[in-house]
């Protein structure tokens, strides 16, 4: 009896935040969605350095959907997305 040696495909999710859409690992997308559901849209106005203001708007639209692997299509026949830069913005 032989066993499959390949790892199962990572579950992916389609995440919408405001008007932007992202495809990422489901576990990471869930964490982002959980945090962003508490955010509100905000406009920043900078007239002078001593007069910056932040105007609070409506809650952010956050949507989370699991995506079956057979529904994902890569451009130019690529097998997987190119790895992104691993620069950490927060330490």
MOPAC internal coordinates of N, CA, C and O (Angstrom, degrees):
PM7 1SCF
backbone

  N    0.0000 0     0.00 0     0.00 0    0    0    0
  C    1.4535 1     0.00 0     0.00 0    1    0    0
  C    1.5292 1   107.49 1     0.00 0    2    1    0
  O    1.2310 1   120.55 1   -48.74 1    3    2    1
  N    1.3148 1   116.56 1   131.26 1    3    2    1
  C    1.4664 1   119.59 1   179.23 1    5    3    2
  C    1.5208 1   109.92 1  -107.83 1    6    5    3
  O    1.2310 1   122.11 1   -29.03 1    7    6    5
  N    1.2913 1   113.56 1   150.97 1    7    6    5
  C    1.4650 1   119.46 1   178.75 1    9    7    6
  C    1.5128 1   109.15 1  -113.01 1   10    9    7
  O    1.2310 1   121.21 1   -32.52 1   11   10    9
  N    1.3105 1   115.29 1   147.48 1   11   10    9
  C    1.4638 1   119.63 1   176.56 1   13   11   10
  C    1.5211 1   108.85 1   -69.67 1   14   13   11
  O    1.2310 1   120.70 1   -47.32 1   15   14   13
  N    1.3263 1   116.27 1   132.68 1   15   14   13
  C    1.4544 1   119.68 1  -178.90 1   17   15   14
  C    1.5219 1   112.58 1   -98.47 1   18   17   15
  O    1.2310 1   120.20 1   170.59 1   19   18   17
  N    1.3126 1   117.23 1    -9.41 1   19   18   17
  C    1.4630 1   119.02 1  -179.56 1   21   19   18
  C    1.5244 1   110.48 1   -82.19 1   22   21   19
  O    1.2310 1   121.43 1   -31.29 1   23   22   21
  N    1.3245 1   114.88 1   148.71 1   23   22   21
  C    1.4634 1   120.16 1   178.15 1   25   23   22
  C    1.5232 1   109.48 1   -74.09 1   26   25   23
  O    1.2310 1   120.11 1   -32.45 1   27   26   25
  N    1.3279 1   117.40 1   147.55 1   27   26   25
  C    1.4589 1   118.94 1   175.67 1   29   27   26
  C    1.5270 1   109.85 1   -66.25 1   30   29   27
  O    1.2310 1   120.93 1   -27.60 1   31   30   29
  N    1.3097 1   115.82 1   152.40 1   31   30   29
  C    1.4754 1   120.40 1  -179.93 1   33   31   30
  C    1.5272 1   110.02 1   -61.51 1   34   33   31
  O    1.2310 1   121.06 1   -39.20 1   35   34   33
  N    1.3036 1   115.59 1   140.80 1   35   34   33
  C    1.4618 1   121.32 1   177.81 1   37   35   34
  C    1.5205 1   109.13 1   -70.18 1   38   37   35
  O    1.2310 1   120.30 1   -47.32 1   39   38   37
  N    1.3213 1   117.02 1   132.68 1   39   38   37
  C    1.4629 1   120.85 1   177.47 1   41   39   38
  C    1.5184 1   108.73 1   -67.85 1   42   41   39
  O    1.2310 1   120.34 1   -52.72 1   43   42   41
  N    1.3166 1   116.95 1   127.28 1   43   42   41
  C    1.4565 1   122.42 1  -178.43 1   45   43   42
  C    1.5246 1   109.97 1  -106.86 1   46   45   43
  O    1.2310 1   121.19 1   -21.72 1   47   46   45
  N    1.3255 1   115.33 1   158.28 1   47   46   45
  C    1.4662 1   121.60 1   178.86 1   49   47   46
  C    1.5209 1   109.46 1  -136.61 1   50   49   47
  O    1.2310 1   121.52 1   -31.43 1   51   50   49
  N    1.3172 1   114.69 1   148.57 1   51   50   49
  C    1.4571 1   123.75 1   175.82 1   53   51   50
  C    1.5319 1   105.32 1  -100.80 1   54   53   51
  O    1.2310 1   120.71 1   -60.87 1   55   54   53
  N    1.3130 1   116.26 1   119.13 1   55   54   53
  C    1.4563 1   121.76 1  -175.08 1   57   55   54
  C    1.5172 1   109.17 1  -117.76 1   58   57   55
  O    1.2310 1   120.28 1   -53.14 1   59   58   57
  N    1.3268 1   117.07 1   126.86 1   59   58   57
  C    1.4601 1   122.64 1   176.36 1   61   59   58
  C    1.5192 1   107.94 1  -111.59 1   62   61   59
  O    1.2310 1   121.15 1   -51.51 1   63   62   61
  N    1.3258 1   115.40 1   128.49 1   63   62   61
  C    1.4645 1   121.89 1   174.73 1   65   63   62
  C    1.5237 1   105.95 1  -129.23 1   66   65   63
  O    1.2310 1   121.01 1   -68.47 1   67   66   65
  N    1.3203 1   115.67 1   111.53 1   67   66   65
  C    1.4626 1   119.10 1  -175.09 1   69   67   66
  C    1.5156 1   109.65 1    64.95 1   70   69   67
  O    1.2310 1   120.56 1    59.61 1   71   70   69
  N    1.3400 1   116.53 1  -120.39 1   71   70   69
  C    1.4639 1   121.09 1   179.42 1   73   71   70
  C    1.5214 1   111.99 1  -108.32 1   74   73   71
  O    1.2310 1   119.97 1  -167.04 1   75   74   73
  N    1.3150 1   117.67 1    12.96 1   75   74   73
  C    1.4640 1   122.30 1   179.41 1   77   75   74
  C    1.5209 1   109.84 1  -106.28 1   78   77   75
  O    1.2310 1   120.50 1   -33.06 1   79   78   77
  N    1.3302 1   116.65 1   146.94 1   79   78   77
  C    1.4590 1   122.38 1  -176.77 1   81   79   78
  C    1.5283 1   109.32 1  -125.85 1   82   81   79
  O    1.2310 1   120.47 1   -40.48 1   83   82   81
  N    1.3296 1   116.71 1   139.52 1   83   82   81
  C    1.4569 1   122.18 1  -175.54 1   85   83   82
  C    1.5181 1   109.96 1  -136.63 1   86   85   83
  O    1.2310 1   120.65 1   -33.04 1   87   86   85
  N    1.3267 1   116.37 1   146.96 1   87   86   85
  C    1.4581 1   122.41 1   172.36 1   89   87   86
  C    1.5172 1   106.44 1  -117.42 1   90   89   87
  O    1.2310 1   120.56 1   -56.58 1   91   90   89
  N    1.3255 1   116.53 1   123.42 1   91   90   89
  C    1.4610 1   120.34 1  -177.81 1   93   91   90
  C    1.5164 1   110.18 1  -154.02 1   94   93   91
  O    1.2310 1   120.72 1    -8.04 1   95   94   93
  N    1.3305 1   116.22 1   171.96 1   95   94   93
  C    1.4572 1   120.12 1   177.52 1   97   95   94
  C    1.5298 1   109.32 1   -55.72 1   98   97   95
  O    1.2310 1   120.80 1   -42.43 1   99   98   97
  N    1.3131 1   116.08 1   137.57 1   99   98   97
  C    1.4622 1   121.21 1  -175.07 1  101   99   98
  C    1.5226 1   112.73 1   -58.94 1  102  101   99
  O    1.2310 1   120.00 1   140.03 1  103  102  101
  N    1.3248 1   117.60 1   -39.97 1  103  102  101
  C    1.4687 1   119.41 1  -177.79 1  105  103  102
  C    1.5290 1   111.23 1   -64.19 1  106  105  103
  O    1.2310 1   120.71 1   141.21 1  107  106  105
  N    1.3313 1   116.24 1   -38.79 1  107  106  105
  C    1.4623 1   120.17 1   178.81 1  109  107  106
  C    1.5192 1   110.97 1   -73.60 1  110  109  107
  O    1.2310 1   120.34 1   140.49 1  111  110  109
  N    1.3300 1   116.96 1   -39.51 1  111  110  109
  C    1.4643 1   120.99 1   179.69 1  113  111  110
  C    1.5286 1   110.76 1   -62.73 1  114  113  111
  O    1.2310 1   120.41 1   142.58 1  115  114  113
  N    1.3343 1   116.82 1   -37.42 1  115  114  113
  C    1.4562 1   120.35 1   179.02 1  117  115  114
  C    1.5258 1   110.85 1   -63.63 1  118  117  115
  O    1.2310 1   120.10 1   138.94 1  119  118  117
  N    1.3285 1   117.41 1   -41.06 1  119  118  117
  C    1.4620 1   120.87 1   178.62 1  121  119  118
  C    1.5244 1   110.75 1   -63.22 1  122  121  119
  O    1.2310 1   120.34 1   136.55 1  123  122  121
  N    1.3368 1   116.95 1   -43.45 1  123  122  121
  C    1.4664 1   120.66 1   179.17 1  125  123  122
  C    1.5241 1   110.22 1   -63.37 1  126  125  123
  O    1.2310 1   120.43 1   134.59 1  127  126  125
  N    1.3308 1   116.78 1   -45.41 1  127  126  125
  C    1.4711 1   121.24 1  -179.51 1  129  127  126
  C    1.5261 1   111.09 1   -61.25 1  130  129  127
  O    1.2310 1   120.45 1   138.26 1  131  130  129
  N    1.3294 1   116.75 1   -41.74 1  131  130  129
  C    1.4667 1   120.19 1   179.69 1  133  131  130
  C    1.5247 1   111.08 1   -61.42 1  134  133  131
  O    1.2310 1   120.26 1   139.29 1  135  134  133
  N    1.3191 1   117.11 1   -40.71 1  135  134  133
  C    1.4631 1   120.57 1  -179.82 1  137  135  134
  C    1.5342 1   112.11 1   -73.30 1  138  137  135
  O    1.2310 1   120.36 1   136.98 1  139  138  137
  N    1.3310 1   116.91 1   -43.02 1  139  138  137
  C    1.4615 1   120.40 1  -174.97 1  141  139  138
  C    1.5239 1   113.95 1   -73.32 1  142  141  139
  O    1.2310 1   119.47 1   163.33 1  143  142  141
  N    1.3228 1   118.62 1   -16.67 1  143  142  141
  C    1.4650 1   119.44 1   179.51 1  145  143  142
  C    1.5236 1   111.72 1   -67.11 1  146  145  143
  O    1.2310 1   120.29 1   166.55 1  147  146  145
  N    1.3296 1   117.05 1   -13.45 1  147  146  145
  C    1.4633 1   121.54 1   179.08 1  149  147  146
  C    1.5229 1   112.32 1   -99.60 1  150  149  147
  O    1.2310 1   119.98 1  -178.91 1  151  150  149
  N    1.3347 1   117.64 1     1.09 1  151  150  149
  C    1.4660 1   121.65 1  -177.04 1  153  151  150
  C    1.5329 1   110.95 1   -88.88 1  154  153  151
  O    1.2310 1   121.19 1   -21.09 1  155  154  153
  N    1.3292 1   115.32 1   158.91 1  155  154  153
  C    1.4637 1   121.82 1   173.84 1  157  155  154
  C    1.5268 1   108.34 1  -127.05 1  158  157  155
  O    1.2310 1   121.13 1   -31.35 1  159  158  157
  N    1.3287 1   115.44 1   148.65 1  159  158  157
  C    1.4584 1   119.69 1   174.59 1  161  159  158
  C    1.5217 1   108.42 1   -64.54 1  162  161  159
  O    1.2310 1   121.03 1   -36.97 1  163  162  161
  N    1.3140 1   115.64 1   143.03 1  163  162  161
  C    1.4598 1   120.25 1  -178.66 1  165  163  162
  C    1.5201 1   109.65 1  -142.29 1  166  165  163
  O    1.2310 1   120.53 1   -42.13 1  167  166  165
  N    1.3031 1   116.60 1   137.87 1  167  166  165
  C    1.4696 1   122.70 1   174.48 1  169  167  166
  C    1.5144 1   108.27 1  -103.92 1  170  169  167
  O    1.2310 1   120.93 1   -45.48 1  171  170  169
  N    1.3111 1   115.83 1   134.52 1  171  170  169
  C    1.4611 1   121.59 1   178.21 1  173  171  170
  C    1.5139 1   108.29 1  -106.84 1  174  173  171
  O    1.2310 1   120.54 1   -52.07 1  175  174  173
  N    1.3355 1   116.58 1   127.93 1  175  174  173
  C    1.4596 1   121.93 1   179.69 1  177  175  174
  C    1.5166 1   108.14 1  -121.78 1  178  177  175
  O    1.2310 1   121.17 1   -54.26 1  179  178  177
  N    1.3105 1   115.37 1   125.74 1  179  178  177
  C    1.4650 1   120.75 1  -177.09 1  181  179  178
  C    1.5317 1   108.19 1  -121.82 1  182  181  179
  O    1.2310 1   120.66 1   -79.83 1  183  182  181
  N    1.3069 1   116.35 1   100.17 1  183  182  181
  C    1.4687 1   120.40 1   178.36 1  185  183  182
  C    1.5239 1   109.90 1   -90.33 1  186  185  183
  O    1.2310 1   120.70 1   129.62 1  187  186  185
  N    1.3015 1   116.26 1   -50.38 1  187  186  185
  C    1.4669 1   123.64 1   175.53 1  189  187  186
  C    1.5165 1   107.04 1  -142.99 1  190  189  187
  O    1.2310 1   120.24 1   -15.06 1  191  190  189
  N    1.3037 1   117.15 1   164.94 1  191  190  189
  C    1.4667 1   118.29 1  -175.22 1  193  191  190
  C    1.5197 1   112.70 1   -61.62 1  194  193  191
  O    1.2310 1   119.33 1   156.33 1  195  194  193
  N    1.3093 1   118.88 1   -23.67 1  195  194  193
  C    1.4625 1   119.76 1   179.33 1  197  195  194
  C    1.5314 1   112.33 1   -99.15 1  198  197  195
  O    1.2310 1   120.22 1  -174.89 1  199  198  197
  N    1.3332 1   117.18 1     5.11 1  199  198  197
  C    1.4679 1   120.10 1  -177.73 1  201  199  198
  C    1.5252 1   113.33 1  -129.61 1  202  201  199
  O    1.2310 1   119.61 1  -142.11 1  203  202  201
  N    1.3126 1   118.35 1    37.89 1  203  202  201
  C    1.4538 1   118.71 1   176.15 1  205  203  202
  C    1.5237 1   109.06 1   -78.41 1  206  205  203
  O    1.2310 1   120.83 1   -37.75 1  207  206  205
  N    1.3096 1   116.02 1   142.25 1  207  206  205
  C    1.4650 1   120.48 1  -179.72 1  209  207  206
  C    1.5253 1   109.85 1  -133.67 1  210  209  207
  O    1.2310 1   121.04 1   -25.33 1  211  210  209
  N    1.3176 1   115.62 1   154.67 1  211  210  209
  C    1.4533 1   123.16 1   177.08 1  213  211  210
  C    1.5237 1   107.44 1  -124.15 1  214  213  211
  O    1.2310 1   120.47 1   -60.35 1  215  214  213
  N    1.3246 1   116.70 1   119.65 1  215  214  213
  C    1.4571 1   121.46 1   179.88 1  217  215  214
  C    1.5207 1   108.82 1  -103.55 1  218  217  215
  O    1.2310 1   120.99 1   -61.63 1  219  218  217
  N    1.3184 1   115.72 1   118.37 1  219  218  217
  C    1.4617 1   121.76 1  -177.05 1  221  219  218
  C    1.5193 1   109.65 1   -80.67 1  222  221  219
  O    1.2310 1   121.32 1   -44.15 1  223  222  221
  N    1.3309 1   115.09 1   135.85 1  223  222  221
  C    1.4596 1   121.47 1   179.25 1  225  223  222
  C    1.5090 1   111.67 1  -113.18 1  226  225  223
  O    1.2310 1   121.11 1    34.96 1  227  226  225
  N    1.3107 1   115.49 1  -145.04 1  227  226  225
  C    1.4685 1   122.87 1  -177.76 1  229  227  226
  C    1.5285 1   111.43 1   -81.81 1  230  229  227
  O    1.2310 1   120.38 1   -15.31 1  231  230  229
  N    1.3207 1   116.89 1   164.69 1  231  230  229
  C    1.4707 1   119.70 1   174.17 1  233  231  230
  C    1.5336 1   110.85 1   -60.14 1  234  233  231
  O    1.2310 1   120.78 1   -28.41 1  235  234  233
  N    1.3089 1   116.12 1   151.59 1  235  234  233
  C    1.4594 1   122.08 1   179.71 1  237  235  234
  C    1.5207 1   109.36 1   -74.42 1  238  237  235
  O    1.2310 1   120.65 1   -41.05 1  239  238  237
  N    1.3320 1   116.37 1   138.95 1  239  238  237
  C    1.4587 1   121.57 1   174.24 1  241  239  238
  C    1.5263 1   107.81 1   -78.07 1  242  241  239
  O    1.2310 1   120.24 1   -62.81 1  243  242  241
  N    1.3354 1   117.16 1   117.19 1  243  242  241
  C    1.4605 1   122.40 1   179.07 1  245  243  242
  C    1.5206 1   108.17 1  -124.80 1  246  245  243
  O    1.2310 1   120.75 1   -55.07 1  247  246  245
  N    1.3399 1   116.18 1   124.93 1  247  246  245
  C    1.4602 1   121.03 1   177.96 1  249  247  246
  C    1.5202 1   108.82 1  -130.39 1  250  249  247
  O    1.2310 1   120.50 1   -35.90 1  251  250  249
  N    1.3186 1   116.65 1   144.10 1  251  250  249
  C    1.4577 1   123.89 1  -178.24 1  253  251  250
  C    1.5195 1   108.33 1  -131.53 1  254  253  251
  O    1.2310 1   120.27 1   -51.66 1  255  254  253
  N    1.3326 1   117.09 1   128.34 1  255  254  253
  C    1.4711 1   121.86 1   177.28 1  257  255  254
  C    1.5204 1   110.03 1  -137.64 1  258  257  255
  O    1.2310 1   120.02 1   -47.44 1  259  258  257
  N    1.3045 1   117.56 1   132.56 1  259  258  257
  C    1.4588 1   120.24 1   172.55 1  261  259  258
  C    1.5254 1   108.51 1   -75.37 1  262  261  259
  O    1.2310 1   120.70 1   -37.43 1  263  262  261
  N    1.3279 1   116.27 1   142.57 1  263  262  261
  C    1.4571 1   121.58 1  -176.96 1  265  263  262
  C    1.5299 1   109.32 1  -121.53 1  266  265  263
  O    1.2310 1   120.10 1   -58.06 1  267  266  265
  N    1.3262 1   117.42 1   121.94 1  267  266  265
  C    1.4665 1   119.68 1   176.07 1  269  267  266
  C    1.5349 1   109.96 1   -64.70 1  270  269  267
  O    1.2310 1   120.47 1   -35.67 1  271  270  269
  N    1.3285 1   116.70 1   144.33 1  271  270  269
  C    1.4632 1   121.35 1  -177.84 1  273  271  270
  C    1.5276 1   112.43 1   -58.07 1  274  273  271
  O    1.2310 1   119.77 1   147.41 1  275  274  273
  N    1.3316 1   118.04 1   -32.59 1  275  274  273
  C    1.4665 1   120.11 1  -178.48 1  277  275  274
  C    1.5301 1   112.91 1   -74.19 1  278  277  275
  O    1.2310 1   119.72 1   175.32 1  279  278  277
  N    1.3176 1   118.15 1    -4.68 1  279  278  277
  C    1.4663 1   121.87 1   178.65 1  281  279  278
  C    1.5315 1   112.20 1   -97.83 1  282  281  279
  O    1.2310 1   120.24 1   173.86 1  283  282  281
  N    1.3270 1   117.15 1    -6.14 1  283  282  281
  C    1.4688 1   120.68 1  -177.09 1  285  283  282
  C    1.5196 1   109.24 1   -92.52 1  286  285  283
  O    1.2310 1   120.12 1   -52.71 1  287  286  285
  N    1.3062 1   117.38 1   127.29 1  287  286  285
  C    1.4602 1   124.16 1   178.22 1  289  287  286
  C    1.5177 1   108.77 1  -119.93 1  290  289  287
  O    1.2310 1   120.64 1   -52.98 1  291  290  289
  N    1.3216 1   116.38 1   127.02 1  291  290  289
  C    1.4599 1   121.67 1   178.71 1  293  291  290
  C    1.5205 1   109.20 1   -94.57 1  294  293  291
  O    1.2310 1   120.05 1   -34.57 1  295  294  293
  N    1.3400 1   117.52 1   145.43 1  295  294  293
  C    1.4652 1   120.04 1   177.89 1  297  295  294
  C    1.5248 1   110.65 1   -68.80 1  298  297  295
  O    1.2310 1   120.32 1   -30.27 1  299  298  297
  N    1.3086 1   117.00 1   149.73 1  299  298  297
  C    1.4720 1   124.25 1   175.11 1  301  299  298
  C    1.5227 1   113.31 1    56.80 1  302  301  299
  O    1.2310 1   119.78 1  -151.12 1  303  302  301
  N    1.3181 1   118.02 1    28.88 1  303  302  301
  C    1.4486 1   121.17 1   176.73 1  305  303  302
  C    1.5179 1   115.41 1    68.56 1  306  305  303
  O    1.2310 1   119.67 1  -163.29 1  307  306  305
  N    1.3196 1   118.23 1    16.71 1  307  306  305
  C    1.4685 1   121.87 1   178.76 1  309  307  306
  C    1.5254 1   108.90 1   -63.11 1  310  309  307
  O    1.2310 1   120.84 1   -29.65 1  311  310  309
  N    1.3135 1   116.00 1   150.35 1  311  310  309
  C    1.4621 1   120.64 1   179.48 1  313  311  310
  C    1.5298 1   111.03 1   -85.52 1  314  313  311
  O    1.2310 1   120.38 1   142.23 1  315  314  313
  N    1.3366 1   116.88 1   -37.77 1  315  314  313
  C    1.4669 1   121.74 1  -178.34 1  317  315  314
  C    1.5208 1   108.61 1  -144.96 1  318  317  315
  O    1.2310 1   120.29 1   -23.95 1  319  318  317
  N    1.3189 1   117.04 1   156.05 1  319  318  317
  C    1.4615 1   119.13 1   177.32 1  321  319  318
  C    1.5208 1   111.14 1   -64.07 1  322  321  319
  O    1.2310 1   121.18 1   -30.36 1  323  322  321
  N    1.3258 1   115.34 1   149.64 1  323  322  321
  C    1.4628 1   120.13 1   176.14 1  325  323  322
  C    1.5134 1   108.78 1   -65.00 1  326  325  323
  O    1.2310 1   119.55 1   -41.48 1  327  326  325
  N    1.3274 1   118.47 1   138.52 1  327  326  325
  C    1.4659 1   119.47 1   179.56 1  329  327  326
  C    1.5190 1   110.92 1   -63.75 1  330  329  327
  O    1.2310 1   121.05 1   -43.20 1  331  330  329
  N    1.3128 1   115.60 1   136.80 1  331  330  329
  C    1.4631 1   120.75 1   179.29 1  333  331  330
  C    1.5199 1   111.06 1   -79.70 1  334  333  331
  O    1.2310 1   121.39 1   -12.45 1  335  334  333
  N    1.3019 1   114.95 1   167.55 1  335  334  333
  C    1.4665 1   119.87 1   176.93 1  337  335  334
  C    1.5201 1   108.52 1   -63.94 1  338  337  335
  O    1.2310 1   120.20 1   -37.69 1  339  338  337
  N    1.2886 1   117.23 1   142.31 1  339  338  337
  C    1.4581 1   122.19 1  -178.25 1  341  339  338
  C    1.5145 1   112.78 1   -97.62 1  342  341  339
  O    1.2310 1   120.03 1  -151.61 1  343  342  341
  N    1.3226 1   117.55 1    28.39 1  343  342  341
  C    1.4500 1   121.15 1   179.85 1  345  343  342
  C    1.5182 1   109.59 1   -72.26 1  346  345  343
  O    1.2310 1   120.21 1   -52.87 1  347  346  345
  N    1.3043 1   117.20 1   127.13 1  347  346  345
  C    1.4604 1   121.29 1   177.25 1  349  347  346
  C    1.5124 1   108.89 1   -88.78 1  350  349  347
  O    1.2310 1   120.66 1   -50.95 1  351  350  349
  N    1.3126 1   116.35 1   129.05 1  351  350  349
  C    1.4584 1   121.37 1   179.26 1  353  351  350
  C    1.5200 1   111.21 1   -86.96 1  354  353  351
  O    1.2310 1   120.33 1   149.47 1  355  354  353
  N    1.3101 1   116.97 1   -30.53 1  355  354  353
  C    1.4565 1   121.10 1  -179.91 1  357  355  354
  C    1.5296 1   108.57 1  -116.04 1  358  357  355
  O    1.2310 1   120.64 1   -37.92 1  359  358  357
  N    1.2906 1   116.38 1   142.08 1  359  358  357
  C    1.4751 1   119.74 1   179.41 1  361  359  358
  C    1.4943 1   110.54 1  -119.22 1  362  361  359
  O    1.2310 1   120.10 1   180.00 1  363  362  361

